[in-house]
Amino acid sequence: MQSTEKQIKDTILKTKRGVLLFPEDFSKYGSSEAVRLALHRLEKQEIIKRVAQGIYARPIISKYVGEVLPSAEIVAKGIAKRDRIRIVPTGAYALNALGLSTQIPMKLVFLTDGAPREIKIGKRSIKFKKTTPKNLLAKGEISSLVLQALREIGISKITLEEEQKIIELLTKEKPGNLEHDIQLAPVWIKKIMQKAL
């Protein structure tokens, strides 16, 4: 019988660098206590790095900057997948993701149907905010970001330039998804989104 630590180490070394590792990924190798202890030891041996509470990764090695850990965005998506929850980026993060703002938010805020919480990742943080199911019904990746970005900008503040850019982005959305998501939008956002059809 190989030790929990050895089995976990072997699995990790076969895993691609940059992939998020959660303790529950290794539950077949031992009790949750044994797994946690093994991951802690592997972190001490610098085989893995702790990204956030209970989340690890083997850093990608870049010849320019050295070790690169998964971004806060990747961590948020990883948690959503693990917990089988839906998340939608909001506010400044939605604006940045669409290229409507160059500011990289230090706090990424997501609406979710999961438990509300905040997770620290280096200097940045991820906040999951509980919301109503209606806010998570959008099907399109671009159109769901647009819905949140426009809410952030507000009806009275949107510039013609921003509107043009949003319409242009929405033309890349699958028409079926766009038609579905337009129905979820407040009237003023609906009018903008319809121009992309």
C-alpha positions as CSV (number, residue, x, y, z in Angstrom):
1,M,0.0,0.0,0.0
2,Q,1.4,3.3,-1.0
3,S,1.0,6.2,1.4
4,T,-1.6,8.8,0.8
5,E,1.1,11.4,0.2
6,K,2.9,9.3,-2.4
7,Q,-0.3,8.6,-4.3
8,I,-1.3,12.2,-4.3
9,K,2.2,13.3,-5.3
10,D,2.3,10.9,-8.2
11,T,-1.2,12.1,-9.4
12,I,-0.2,15.7,-9.1
13,L,3.1,15.2,-11.1
14,K,1.0,13.7,-13.9
15,T,-1.4,16.6,-13.9
16,K,-0.8,19.6,-16.2
17,R,0.7,22.6,-14.6
18,G,-1.7,25.4,-13.8
19,V,-4.6,23.1,-13.1
20,L,-6.4,23.8,-9.9
21,L,-6.2,21.1,-7.2
22,F,-8.8,20.6,-4.5
23,P,-8.5,18.3,-1.5
24,E,-11.7,16.5,-2.7
25,D,-9.9,15.5,-5.9
26,F,-7.8,13.1,-3.9
27,S,-10.5,11.7,-1.6
28,K,-9.9,8.1,-2.9
29,Y,-6.4,8.1,-1.5
30,G,-7.3,8.6,2.2
31,S,-9.4,10.4,4.8
32,S,-10.0,14.1,4.4
33,E,-7.5,14.7,7.2
34,A,-4.8,12.5,5.6
35,V,-5.4,14.3,2.2
36,R,-5.1,17.7,3.8
37,L,-1.9,16.7,5.7
38,A,-0.4,15.3,2.5
39,L,-1.2,18.5,0.5
40,H,0.3,20.6,3.3
41,R,3.5,18.5,3.1
42,L,3.7,18.7,-0.7
43,E,3.3,22.5,-0.3
44,K,6.2,22.5,2.1
45,Q,8.3,20.5,-0.4
46,E,7.3,23.2,-3.0
47,I,5.7,20.6,-5.3
48,I,2.5,22.6,-5.2
49,K,1.6,26.2,-4.2
50,R,-1.5,27.2,-2.1
51,V,-3.6,29.5,-4.3
52,A,-6.3,30.1,-1.6
53,Q,-7.8,28.4,1.4
54,G,-8.1,24.7,0.3
55,I,-7.0,25.3,-3.3
56,Y,-3.7,24.4,-4.7
57,A,-1.9,24.3,-8.1
58,R,1.5,23.4,-9.6
59,P,2.6,26.7,-10.9
60,I,3.3,27.1,-14.7
61,I,6.9,28.0,-15.2
62,S,7.5,31.0,-17.4
63,K,11.0,31.8,-18.6
64,Y,10.2,35.5,-18.2
65,V,8.5,35.8,-14.8
66,G,9.2,32.4,-13.1
67,E,6.2,30.7,-11.4
68,V,2.8,31.7,-12.6
69,L,-0.3,30.7,-10.5
70,P,-3.8,30.4,-11.8
71,S,-5.6,33.8,-12.0
72,A,-8.5,34.8,-9.7
73,E,-10.8,34.3,-12.7
74,I,-9.7,30.7,-13.2
75,V,-10.1,30.1,-9.4
76,A,-13.6,31.4,-9.5
77,K,-14.6,29.2,-12.4
78,G,-12.9,26.2,-10.7
79,I,-14.9,26.7,-7.5
80,A,-18.1,27.0,-9.5
81,K,-17.3,23.8,-11.3
82,R,-16.4,22.0,-8.1
83,D,-19.5,23.2,-6.1
84,R,-21.8,22.8,-9.2
85,I,-22.9,26.4,-8.8
86,R,-23.6,29.1,-11.5
87,I,-21.7,32.3,-11.4
88,V,-22.1,35.5,-13.4
89,P,-19.4,38.3,-13.4
90,T,-20.7,41.7,-12.3
91,G,-19.8,45.3,-12.0
92,A,-16.3,46.4,-12.8
93,Y,-15.2,42.9,-13.6
94,A,-17.9,42.5,-16.3
95,L,-16.8,45.9,-17.8
96,N,-13.2,44.8,-17.8
97,A,-14.0,41.3,-19.3
98,L,-15.8,43.0,-22.2
99,G,-12.9,45.5,-22.8
100,L,-15.1,48.5,-21.8
101,S,-12.7,49.3,-19.0
102,T,-9.0,48.9,-18.7
103,Q,-9.1,48.8,-14.9
104,I,-8.4,45.4,-13.5
105,P,-10.6,45.1,-10.4
106,M,-8.8,43.9,-7.3
107,K,-12.1,42.4,-6.2
108,L,-14.0,40.1,-8.6
109,V,-17.7,40.0,-7.8
110,F,-19.9,37.2,-9.1
111,L,-23.6,36.6,-8.6
112,T,-24.2,33.0,-7.7
113,D,-26.9,30.5,-6.7
114,G,-24.3,29.0,-4.3
115,A,-23.3,30.1,-0.8
116,P,-22.1,33.7,-0.4
117,R,-18.5,34.0,0.6
118,E,-15.2,35.8,-0.1
119,I,-11.9,34.2,-1.0
120,K,-8.5,35.9,-0.9
121,I,-6.1,35.2,-3.7
122,G,-2.8,37.0,-3.3
123,K,-3.7,40.7,-3.4
124,R,-7.0,40.1,-5.1
125,S,-10.3,38.6,-3.8
126,I,-13.3,36.9,-5.2
127,K,-16.7,37.6,-3.8
128,F,-19.7,35.4,-4.4
129,K,-23.0,37.2,-3.9
130,K,-26.2,35.3,-3.6
131,T,-28.8,36.3,-6.1
132,T,-32.2,35.3,-7.4
133,P,-32.3,32.5,-10.1
134,K,-33.6,35.0,-12.7
135,N,-30.2,36.8,-12.6
136,L,-28.5,33.6,-13.6
137,L,-30.7,32.6,-16.5
138,A,-28.7,34.2,-19.3
139,K,-27.3,31.6,-21.7
140,G,-24.8,33.6,-23.7
141,E,-21.3,34.2,-22.4
142,I,-21.1,37.7,-24.0
143,S,-24.7,38.6,-23.5
144,S,-24.7,37.7,-19.8
145,L,-21.6,40.0,-19.3
146,V,-23.3,42.7,-21.3
147,L,-26.4,42.6,-19.0
148,Q,-24.2,43.0,-16.0
149,A,-21.9,45.6,-17.5
150,L,-24.8,47.8,-18.6
151,R,-26.4,47.6,-15.2
152,E,-23.0,48.8,-13.8
153,I,-22.8,51.8,-16.3
154,G,-26.4,52.8,-15.8
155,I,-29.0,54.2,-18.2
156,S,-28.0,57.8,-17.9
157,K,-24.2,57.3,-18.2
158,I,-23.7,55.1,-21.2
159,T,-21.8,56.8,-24.1
160,L,-22.5,56.3,-27.8
161,E,-19.0,54.8,-28.1
162,E,-19.8,52.2,-25.4
163,E,-23.1,51.4,-27.0
164,Q,-21.4,50.8,-30.4
165,K,-18.8,48.5,-28.8
166,I,-21.5,46.5,-27.0
167,I,-23.5,46.0,-30.1
168,E,-20.4,44.9,-32.0
169,L,-19.6,42.4,-29.2
170,L,-23.1,41.1,-29.2
171,T,-22.9,40.3,-32.9
172,K,-20.5,37.5,-31.9
173,E,-23.0,35.9,-29.6
174,K,-25.1,32.9,-30.8
175,P,-28.3,34.4,-32.1
176,G,-30.4,31.9,-30.1
177,N,-28.7,32.8,-26.9
178,L,-29.0,36.5,-27.6
179,E,-32.7,36.3,-28.3
180,H,-33.1,34.3,-25.1
181,D,-31.1,36.8,-23.0
182,I,-32.8,39.9,-24.4
183,Q,-36.0,38.7,-22.7
184,L,-34.3,38.9,-19.3
185,A,-33.1,42.5,-19.8
186,P,-34.7,45.7,-18.4
187,V,-36.4,47.8,-21.2
188,W,-33.5,50.2,-21.8
189,I,-30.9,47.3,-22.0
190,K,-33.3,45.4,-24.3
191,K,-33.3,48.3,-26.8
192,I,-29.5,48.3,-27.0
193,M,-29.3,44.5,-27.3
194,Q,-31.9,44.3,-30.0
195,K,-29.7,46.4,-32.3
196,A,-27.3,43.5,-32.5
197,L,-29.8,41.1,-34.0
